[in-house]
Amino acid sequence: MEQVQRFIFDYSRSPERLDCFLAAALPELSRSQLKRLIDEGRVTLNNAVAKPGTKLKGGEEVTVSLPEPVPTETLSQAIPLTVLYEDSQLIVIDKPAGMVVHPAPGHSQGTLVNALLHHCQDLSGIGGELRPGIVHRLDKDTSGVMVATKTDAAHQHLAQQFKDHSINRRYVALVHGLLPTDKGTVDKPIGRHPTQRKKMSTSNRNGRQAVTHWRVLQTYEEDRLSLVELRLETGRTHQIRVHFADMQHPVLADPVYGGNRIKTLKDPELRRLAADLGRQALHARLLGFIHPVSGEYLESSSAVPADMQTIIDYLENKYSAASAV
């Protein structure tokens, strides 16, 4: 049977394109899937067939009809996965850095979805396809804990938890500079960068609310670096990376938002380790949520991976030796 979802675009919001609104309202669907639904007339605006570029101004009713699931065209691949938890409803994995979550142009194979299709033999239809339900994403080069669902009911339940900001998400990162206080909160909307389409920005006037809580775990004063824990209240694209770059404390080795900050590191060995990292020093350490069937709180965690831990160990040993002198 088809699933029908209805949304009301609130009068209090700034005008927004229909396709952008749906991308945020239905994060489990890719932009290509949403475009296909609109092209097939499965998205209506006030009961009329909608166009993707239509501007929503307030009060409109948006209806999305999701078709019955059909076998996915995505290739199943025997890619090793580190499974932290699994049952008939969902699977929690420890995603390595370098793995893309969902197939896209240029990344049709080797993704997390390719791996899950091979690993999970008990999938139901999600978003019109028999595929694992991607409820949230991690950037390609961010490592750590992720959950995917196997059933429509589990998918909708977890998607609502993400929408309600009730998911417990903890990250660790190495960032440039020394934070002004031991803890704090960044509350700045994030949207697509006005001129660089592959970047996100806090300067987009139609940005969506984004809230990042942080606390300092350790400081390395001589090297002007800080190890921080972050708790996400929202989950916007590149949220941590954008917020900390906006604070002038970009994540170490971030190729998109960090500029050439690695070159400012005075310690040659530390500079080499940061360059060898080849990715932002950001790891999704913990993920906790209410299980969609049992109703119990389920929490999974992942140790900081070796590439990041090598830098942390180097700093810890360096400062321990200095304090012992």
Secondary structure, 3 states (H helix, E strand, C coil): CCEEEEEECCCCCCCEEHHHHHHHHCCCCCHHHHHHHHHCCCEEECCEECCCCCEECCCCEEEEEECCCEECCCCCCCCCCCEEEECCCEEEEEECCCCCCCCECCECCCCHHHHHHHHCCCCCEECCEECCEECCCCCCCCEEEEEEECCHHHHHHHHHHHHCCCCEEEEEEEEECCCCCCEEEEECCEEECCCCCCCEECCCCCCECCEEEEEEEEEEHHHCEEEEEEEECCCCCCHHHHHHHHCCCCECCCCCCCCCHHHHCCCHHHHHHHHHHCCCCEEEEEEEEECCCCCCEEEEECCCCHHHHHHHHHHHHHHHHHHHC
